[in-house]
């Protein structure tokens, strides 16, 4: 995974709450929950679901979710 953001937190998806356009994705990062709002298209293309390993990628004022 090549990303310029240096703040990357490895975790596991705890929940995905889908809305009309976006979804709230919560990761468990060593016992701490990190939540991000991302598009439904991103949820589907990344295959995000509870139990999936993912990363919270933090850059400036945004929190992004990425997978290997």
Buried (B, 14 or more C-beta within 10 A) or exposed (E): EEEEBEEBBEBBBBBBEEEEEBBBBBBBBEEEEBBBBBEBEBBEEBEBEEEBEBBBBBEEEEBBBBEE
